[in-house]
Amino acid sequence: MLRHLIPPAIRRPFARYSHAVEVAAGARLLLVSGQLGISPEDAIPESAEEQAELCFRAIAACLAEAGMGPGDLVRINAYVTERAHLAGYMAARDRFVADPPPASTLMIVSGFTRPEFKVEVEVLAAKAD
């Protein structure tokens, strides 16, 4: 249903992601809005890694609600506010994603809706009916 591609004609991925993921025709798609590192009780951890962990917990809940899991991820788009937050985000991501990993983009941005937020993650998932 998902075909992960790492073409030999281009450089291998820098981290744990696939260059492309093909979704078979007829699959259900789930687009998950950007999730921030905030708990259900409105607590926002200080570290980017802990915030990313909460982002992925929220994503897991959205996936589960649709009858999906980490193995159904097609793409991750992630945003951090500083280069220093890359390692923490990537550690949380690598604990969450299944093998083979989805396609992924990670960008450094100037900020989010509140200054306490350091990480935001959105995903696209697909599953055969």
CORUR-V110984 format. One record per run of one state. SS is the DSSP state (~ for helix, > for strand, _ for the rest). FROM is the first residue (numbers start at 1). TO is the last residue. If there is no record, write none. Layout:
[[SS/FROM/TO] [SS/FROM/TO]]
This chain:
[[_/1/1] [>/2/5] [_/6/17] [>/18/18] [_/19/19] [>/20/23] [_/24/26] [>/27/36] [_/37/47] [~/48/65] [_/66/69] [~/70/72] [>/73/80] [_/81/82] [~/83/96] [_/97/102] [>/103/108] [_/109/118] [>/119/128] [_/129/129]]
